[in-house]
């Protein structure tokens, strides 16, 4: 049921431009006052106005990807409705403020703002209060990005019963992806919402509590604090844990993983200017950790088994350029290698690592970026079917094989938009938040199908890498300069279809590709063969949507 709109007070009209200043399908940033910027869009002859900055990291939306009725952030792919300002895809939590638009008889575009929106560029969607007479209980298991979005969305979608958010960590839900990029942030800088927010909206948050067993026959969740809670519906987004490979000595002190805030706290406490750090693995986590630490310690060495870092995701050419970026920033790269033994001192601390070729490196801190395992062990004997890798197959509405049990985030094996006809298990932050929203909508009785396009991003040594899509590829077509880190990479499969696009310094091209795929359209080799104008395909965004029979 929709949340009732509260009575609002609007400002007096403010003239921001002339109606002739905007062409059809044009975005324009205008000044409402000295502190407030507005995104003005003209589509089908109609003017619409929303907040000008993405609510995630503040990207200017007029530089983003415009399609029919919505705009996508150029940096990280969040999507907002032009009609309502509501967030429709992630990352982020908040929606955009909306403005009333009028055109005067002289052709002036007049905007009126809600006074309550002028203090901030973000808007929290209206949320219902709990009603004592509603005896239902919904449980969200997992305090990560997926669980946090699900809990909020349930209240936004009109759920008035008891709502419990169970989190194994001792912190309120926070922005986990920042911890490997910047290790000096505390929980106040990372968390999505403060304690007062959850109290205000009657969301019970159980911190430091894990799920130990799910009994779907009795509809009961057994928790690590000894509580057994009956549920009407439950959303499970328990994520994953870092994997420690079976290397001799891997249990020594100062052998760390990075998954949670406490992990980075222990890393920061363990290093100093004289520390020699080794990162095992050439994954994003290991590379982000290496980049974050190299200016704070004596040395950082990355040990990877492939010929170049990120080869599986980006291919040889881009991987080689990434390796050079790290070497230019004084990170030692030991590729086509591995660690055969971790050697400790008399105090039980790591002192050296032995590489696959027998070489020994001095090491005061070893960081493992060696993958993860899915946290679904507690679902054993629950009736929820678990795949060999620990993931759970879900419907297009995120329901498992057991009614009223919804699953999302890293542990979900779900369909995505694009060429992947089978379900896929993808651990992306943006996708996890999107799952939380879709699950909540369906738990509340509406019908909302998954229409996700995976979107990944990172920042390494000041280079913002974007990537959207999913699937195998045969060729990587580079448009631009790898040397200057200003390029677009098109990943093309055996059928000459573009399965994914990556870029550095070429926004909003990846956001445009993600939006194209979200519309059910596709991109082929033929669309990008013209070297003089490889971006001509972006006009497809504003073409009519394909008919679905």
C-alpha positions in Angstrom: 0.0 0.0 0.0 1.4 3.4 -0.8 2.7 5.7 1.9 0.5 8.7 2.4 2.0 12.0 1.4 2.4 14.7 4.1 1.2 18.2 3.5 4.0 20.3 2.2 4.8 24.0 1.9 6.4 25.3 -1.3 8.5 28.4 -1.9 7.5 31.2 -4.2 8.3 30.6 -7.9 11.9 31.3 -9.0 12.7 32.0 -12.7 15.7 29.9 -13.7 15.9 30.2 -17.5 13.8 30.6 -20.6 11.9 27.6 -22.1 13.8 28.1 -25.4 17.1 27.4 -23.6 16.4 23.7 -23.6 16.2 21.4 -26.6 14.3 18.2 -26.6 16.1 15.5 -24.6 18.5 18.0 -23.1 19.6 18.2 -19.5 20.6 21.6 -18.0 21.8 22.5 -14.5 20.3 25.7 -13.3 20.6 27.8 -10.1 17.5 27.9 -7.9 19.3 30.0 -5.3 22.9 30.6 -4.4 23.1 27.3 -2.6 20.7 25.1 -4.6 21.4 23.6 -8.0 18.6 21.9 -10.0 18.6 19.4 -12.9 16.1 20.6 -15.6 15.1 18.1 -18.3 13.0 18.4 -21.4 11.4 15.3 -22.7 8.4 14.9 -25.0 7.9 18.6 -24.8 7.6 18.5 -21.0 9.9 20.0 -18.4 10.8 18.2 -15.2 13.1 19.3 -12.4 14.9 17.3 -9.7 18.0 17.7 -7.5 21.2 18.2 -9.5 23.6 16.0 -7.5 23.6 12.2 -7.1 22.7 11.4 -3.5 25.5 8.8 -3.4 28.8 10.8 -3.8 27.4 14.1 -5.3 28.1 13.6 -9.0 26.6 16.3 -11.3 23.7 14.5 -12.9 23.6 16.8 -15.9 26.7 14.9 -17.0 25.1 11.6 -16.6 23.1 9.2 -18.9 19.6 10.4 -19.8 17.0 7.9 -21.0 13.2 7.9 -21.1 12.0 9.2 -17.8 15.1 8.8 -15.7 18.7 9.8 -15.3 21.7 7.6 -14.3 24.7 8.9 -12.3 27.9 9.2 -14.5 30.2 7.9 -11.7 28.6 4.9 -10.1 25.4 4.2 -11.9 22.6 5.1 -9.5 19.3 5.9 -11.2 16.6 8.4 -10.4 13.1 8.9 -11.7 12.5 12.3 -13.3 8.9 12.1 -12.3 9.3 11.5 -8.6 13.1 11.9 -7.9 12.9 8.4 -6.3 16.1 6.3 -6.4 15.5 3.2 -8.7 18.9 1.7 -8.9 21.9 2.0 -6.6 24.4 2.7 -5.0 23.2 5.2 -2.4 20.1 5.3 -0.2 18.3 8.6 -0.7 16.1 10.1 -3.4 16.3 13.5 -5.1 14.1 16.4 -4.2 11.5 17.3 -6.8 10.5 20.7 -8.0 7.2 22.1 -9.4 7.7 23.4 -12.9 5.6 26.1 -14.6 6.2 28.2 -17.7 5.1 31.8 -17.7 3.3 33.6 -20.6 6.7 35.2 -21.4 8.4 31.8 -21.6 10.2 31.9 -18.3 10.7 28.6 -16.5 9.5 28.9 -12.9 10.5 26.5 -10.2 9.0 26.0 -6.8 10.7 23.9 -4.1 9.5 22.2 -1.0 10.9 24.2 1.8 11.8 21.0 3.7 14.1 20.1 0.7 16.1 23.3 0.6 18.3 22.3 3.6 19.8 19.3 1.8 20.2 17.9 -1.7 18.9 14.5 -0.5 15.4 13.2 0.3 14.4 10.2 2.5 11.3 8.7 1.1 8.2 8.8 3.3 8.1 5.9 5.8 5.2 4.5 7.7 5.1 4.0 11.5 4.6 0.7 13.1 1.0 -0.1 14.1 0.6 -2.2 17.3 -2.5 -3.9 15.8 -0.3 -5.3 13.0 0.9 -8.5 14.5 3.1 -9.6 11.6 6.9 -9.9 12.0 9.4 -9.5 9.1 13.0 -10.3 9.7 16.0 -9.0 7.7 19.1 -11.1 8.3 22.3 -9.3 7.4 23.5 -5.8 8.3 25.2 -5.1 5.0 24.1 -2.9 2.1 21.4 -5.3 1.0 19.8 -5.7 4.4 20.0 -2.0 5.2 18.1 -1.1 1.9 15.5 -3.9 2.5 14.7 -2.7 6.0 14.2 0.9 4.9 12.2 -0.1 1.8 9.8 -2.2 3.8 8.7 0.9 5.8 8.6 3.0 2.6 6.3 0.4 1.0 3.8 0.6 3.8 4.8 -2.4 6.1 3.5 -1.5 9.6 4.4 -4.7 11.5 7.3 -5.6 13.7 10.7 -5.3 11.8 13.9 -6.8 13.0 17.3 -6.3 11.4 19.8 -8.9 12.5 23.5 -8.0 12.1 26.5 -10.2 13.0 28.8 -7.1 13.3 28.7 -4.7 16.2 28.1 -1.7 14.0 25.0 -0.2 12.4 25.0 -0.8 8.6 27.8 1.0 6.9 29.5 1.6 3.6 31.7 -1.5 3.4 33.3 -0.7 0.1 35.2 2.3 1.5 37.2 0.3 4.1 39.7 -1.2 1.7 40.2 2.2 -0.2 40.7 4.4 2.9 41.6 2.6 6.1 41.4 5.6 8.4 37.6 6.1 8.5 35.6 5.5 11.7 32.0 4.2 11.9 30.5 7.7 12.2 32.0 8.4 8.7 30.9 5.1 7.2 27.5 4.3 8.6 24.4 4.8 6.4 22.1 6.0 9.2 22.5 6.8 12.9 20.8 5.0 15.8 18.0 7.6 16.0 16.9 6.9 12.4 16.2 3.2 13.2 14.5 4.1 16.4 12.3 6.7 14.7 11.1 4.2 12.1 10.6 1.3 14.6 13.3 -0.9 13.1 14.8 -3.1 15.8 18.5 -3.6 15.1 20.2 -6.5 16.8 23.9 -5.9 16.7 26.5 -8.6 17.3 23.9 -11.3 16.6 24.2 -14.0 13.9 21.7 -16.4 12.5 22.5 -20.0 13.6 19.5 -21.9 12.2 16.5 -21.4 10.0 13.4 -23.6 10.6 11.1 -22.9 7.7 8.5 -25.5 8.8 7.9 -23.5 12.0 8.9 -20.2 10.4 11.5 -19.6 13.1 14.9 -18.0 13.1 17.3 -19.3 15.7 19.9 -16.6 16.7 23.3 -16.7 18.2 22.1 -14.8 21.3 19.8 -17.7 22.1 16.6 -16.0 20.9 14.2 -17.8 18.6 11.9 -15.5 16.6 8.9 -16.4 14.6 8.6 -14.6 11.3 5.9 -14.1 8.6 8.4 -13.3 6.0 12.2 -13.2 6.0 14.9 -11.7 3.8 18.4 -13.3 4.0 21.4 -11.3 2.8 24.2 -12.7 5.0 27.0 -12.0 2.4 30.3 -13.7 2.5 33.4 -14.1 4.6 37.0 -13.8 3.5 38.7 -17.1 2.5 42.0 -18.1 4.0 43.8 -20.5 1.7 45.5 -23.6 3.3 49.0 -22.2 3.3 51.4 -23.3 6.0 51.7 -20.5 8.6 48.5 -18.7 7.4 47.2 -18.6 11.0 50.2 -16.6 12.3 49.6 -13.2 13.8 49.6 -10.2 11.4 48.1 -12.3 8.6 44.9 -10.3 7.9 41.9 -10.3 5.6 39.7 -7.3 4.6 36.0 -7.7 4.8 34.8 -5.7 7.8 35.6 -2.5 9.7 37.4 -4.4 12.5 39.7 -5.9 9.8 40.9 -2.5 8.7 41.2 -1.3 12.3 43.5 -4.2 13.1 45.6 -3.5 9.9 46.0 0.1 10.8 47.1 -0.9 14.3 49.6 -3.4 13.0 51.5 -1.1 10.6 54.0 1.8 10.9 56.5 3.6 8.7 58.9 0.7 8.9 56.4 -2.0 8.0 56.9 -4.3 5.1 53.5 -5.3 3.7 52.7 -8.2 1.3 49.3 -8.5 -0.4 48.5 -12.0 -1.7 46.1 -11.8 -4.7 45.7 -9.4 -7.5 42.0 -8.9 -6.8 40.3 -5.5 -6.4 40.4 -5.9 -2.6 44.2 -6.7 -2.5 45.0 -3.9 -5.0 42.9 -1.3 -3.1 44.7 -2.3 0.1 48.1 -2.0 -1.5 47.2 1.5 -2.9 45.9 2.6 0.5 49.0 1.5 2.4 52.0 2.2 0.1 52.4 5.8 1.3 52.2 4.8 5.0 54.7 2.0 5.2 58.3 1.1 4.1 57.2 -1.2 1.2 54.2 -3.0 -0.3 54.5 -6.1 -2.6 51.6 -7.6 -4.5 51.9 -11.3 -5.2 49.5 -12.6 -7.9 49.3 -15.9 -9.8 48.2 -14.4 -13.2 50.5 -12.7 -15.7 48.9 -9.3 -14.9 46.4 -8.0 -12.2 42.7 -8.1 -13.0 43.3 -10.2 -16.1 40.1 -12.2 -15.8 38.0 -9.1 -15.6 39.7 -6.7 -18.0 42.1 -8.7 -20.1 45.9 -8.6 -20.7 46.2 -5.0 -22.1 44.4 -3.2 -19.3 45.9 -5.5 -16.7 49.4 -4.6 -17.9 48.6 -0.9 -17.7 47.2 -1.4 -14.1 50.4 -3.2 -13.2 52.5 -0.2 -14.5 50.3 2.2 -12.5 51.1 0.3 -9.3 54.8 0.1 -10.2 54.9 3.9 -10.9 53.5 4.4 -7.4 56.2 2.2 -5.8 54.2 -1.0 -5.3 56.3 -4.0 -6.1 54.4 -6.5 -8.4 55.4 -10.2 -8.3 53.1 -11.8 -10.8 52.9 -15.4 -12.0 53.7 -16.4 -8.5 52.2 -17.3 -5.1 53.0 -17.9 -1.5 54.0 -21.5 -0.5 54.7 -20.8 3.2 54.2 -18.0 5.7 57.2 -18.0 8.1 56.9 -16.7 11.6 59.2 -15.5 14.4 59.5 -16.6 18.0 56.5 -14.4 19.0 54.2 -16.0 16.5 54.2 -13.1 14.1 54.8 -13.3 10.4 58.4 -12.5 9.5 58.8 -13.7 5.9 56.8 -15.2 3.1 58.2 -17.8 0.7 57.1 -17.5 -2.9 56.4 -20.3 -5.3 59.9 -20.1 -6.7 61.5 -20.4 -3.3 62.3 -16.7 -3.0 61.7 -15.2 0.5 60.4 -11.7 1.1 60.6 -10.0 4.5 57.0 -9.4 5.7 55.6 -7.7 8.8 52.0 -7.8 7.6 50.4 -10.2 5.1 47.0 -9.2 3.6 45.0 -12.0 2.0 42.9 -11.0 -1.0 42.2 -14.6 -1.9 38.4 -14.7 -2.4 35.5 -15.4 -0.2 33.0 -18.0 1.0 29.3 -17.5 1.1 27.6 -17.3 4.6 24.8 -19.8 4.1 25.9 -22.6 6.4 23.0 -21.9 8.8 20.5 -22.8 6.0 21.5 -26.4 6.1 18.4 -28.6 6.8 16.2 -25.6 6.4 14.6 -26.7 3.2 16.2 -23.8 1.3 18.1 -25.4 -1.6 21.8 -24.4 -1.5 24.1 -24.7 -4.5 27.6 -26.3 -4.3 29.2 -22.8 -4.0 26.9 -21.9 -1.2 24.6 -19.6 -3.2 20.8 -19.9 -3.3 18.7 -19.9 -6.5 16.0 -17.3 -6.4 13.1 -16.3 -8.6 12.9 -13.1 -10.5 11.2 -11.7 -7.4 14.0 -12.9 -5.1 12.0 -15.6 -3.4 13.7 -18.9 -2.7 12.2 -22.3 -3.3 10.6 -21.9 0.2 7.6 -19.5 0.3 8.1 -16.3 2.3 11.9 -16.8 2.4 13.6 -14.2 0.2 17.3 -14.1 -0.5 19.6 -11.4 -2.0 23.0 -9.8 -2.1 26.2 -11.8 -2.5 24.5 -15.2 -1.7 21.8 -14.9 -4.3 22.0 -16.8 -7.6 19.8 -14.6 -9.7 19.0 -13.4 -13.2 20.4 -10.2 -14.5 19.6 -8.0 -17.5 21.8 -8.8 -20.5 23.1 -11.9 -22.2 23.3 -14.2 -19.2 20.3 -16.5 -19.7 21.2 -18.6 -16.6 21.3 -17.3 -13.1 24.6 -15.8 -11.9 26.1 -15.2 -8.5 27.7 -11.8 -8.5 29.1 -10.0 -5.4 28.6 -6.3 -6.3 27.7 -3.6 -3.9 25.2 -1.9 -6.2 23.5 -5.2 -7.0 23.2 -6.0 -3.3 21.4 -2.8 -2.6 19.1 -3.3 -5.6 18.2 -6.8 -4.4 17.2 -5.3 -1.0 14.8 -2.9 -2.6 13.2 -5.5 -5.0 12.8 -8.1 -2.2 11.1 -5.5 0.1 8.7 -4.5 -2.6 7.7 -8.1 -3.2 7.5 -8.9 0.5 5.0 -6.1 0.9 2.7 -7.7 -1.7 3.5 -5.7 -4.8 5.0 -7.4 -7.8 8.4 -6.2 -8.9 10.7 -8.2 -11.2 14.5 -8.1 -11.1 15.9 -5.9 -13.9 19.4 -5.5 -12.7 22.5 -4.5 -14.7 25.7 -5.1 -12.7 27.7 -1.9 -12.2 31.1 -2.0 -10.6 33.4 0.9 -9.6 36.7 1.6 -7.8 39.2 4.3 -7.3 42.9 3.4 -7.4 45.7 6.1 -7.3 43.2 8.7 -8.4 41.9 6.7 -11.4 38.2 6.0 -11.3 37.5 2.6 -13.0 33.9 1.9 -14.0 32.5 -1.4 -15.4 29.0 -2.5 -16.3 27.7 -5.7 -17.7 28.5 -9.4 -17.4 29.6 -12.3 -19.6 32.5 -14.0 -21.3 34.4 -12.1 -24.1 36.7 -13.0 -27.0 38.0 -9.5 -27.8 38.7 -6.3 -26.0 38.3 -3.2 -28.2 40.1 -0.2 -26.7 38.9 3.3 -27.7 41.3 6.0 -26.4 44.6 5.9 -24.6 45.6 3.3 -22.1 48.9 5.1 -21.4 47.0 8.3 -20.4 44.3 6.3 -18.5 41.6 7.9 -20.7 39.9 5.1 -22.5 36.8 2.9 -23.1 37.0 -0.8 -23.3 34.4 -2.8 -25.1 34.3 -6.6 -24.3 33.0 -8.5 -27.3 31.9 -12.2 -27.3 32.0 -14.9 -29.9 28.7 -13.6 -31.3 30.1 -10.1 -31.8 27.9 -8.8 -29.0 29.3 -6.3 -26.4 28.8 -8.1 -23.0 30.4 -5.3 -20.9 32.0 -1.9 -21.0 34.7 -0.4 -18.8 36.2 3.0 -18.8 38.6 5.4 -17.1 38.3 9.1 -17.5 35.5 8.8 -20.1 32.3 9.3 -18.1 29.4 8.8 -18.7 30.0 6.0 -21.2 29.6 3.1 -18.8 26.5 4.6 -17.3 25.1 4.9 -20.8 25.8 1.3 -21.5 24.2 0.2 -18.3 21.1 2.2 -19.2 21.0 0.7 -22.7 21.1 -2.8 -21.3 18.4 -1.9 -18.7 16.1 -1.0 -21.6 16.4 -4.4 -23.0 18.6 -3.2 -25.9 22.0 -4.6 -26.9 25.2 -3.4 -28.5 27.1 -5.2 -31.2 30.5 -5.0 -32.8 29.0 -3.1 -35.7 27.9 -0.3 -33.5 31.5 0.5 -32.4 33.5 -0.2 -35.5 33.5 3.4 -36.7 36.7 4.7 -35.2 35.7 8.3 -35.9 32.5 8.0 -33.8 32.5 5.0 -31.5 29.9 6.6 -29.3 27.2 7.1 -31.9 25.4 4.2 -30.3 24.5 6.3 -27.3 21.6 7.8 -29.3 19.9 4.4 -28.9 19.1 5.4 -25.3 16.4 7.8 -26.5 14.9 5.5 -29.1 11.5 3.8 -28.3 11.8 0.8 -26.0 11.6 -2.6 -27.8 8.1 -4.2 -27.9 7.8 -7.2 -25.7 5.3 -9.9 -26.9 
